[in-house]
Amino acid sequence: MDKKLSHEFASIMDAMSGDTVEEKIKVFSDVLDKITQFAVNTLDQLTKKVNEIQGLLQNMQQRVVQLEQRPIAVAAAPGSPAALGVPAPAAAAPAPRPAPTPMSPVSARSALQGELKALFAKRKQASG
């Protein structure tokens, strides 16, 4: 749209070189009107997009709050002391995980595919 407006403006300037002052004012008025309409339309579109993004962010924030408010249910393995009602001894804090090494997109994709295959295989064994 920018190129179209600039091209149109240049052609208008060429065409009005011999016009009277009144005609030049009318042409400039038309050009200004088009520029104003373009600016207003662009601003309206940006406002709509910002509102859409703001709505999505609020929705995500509500979901996060709901997830944070859910109680955490830990299932005990059958026959374990927790399943028999015996309190488990306090566990030491787990060691911090090592920093992840950067992967190439291809190795990241293959690693993800491998993990997904393993998860589906476990799920298939559990249900079957």
Order of alpha helices (4+ residues) and beta strands (2+ residues): alpha-alpha-alpha
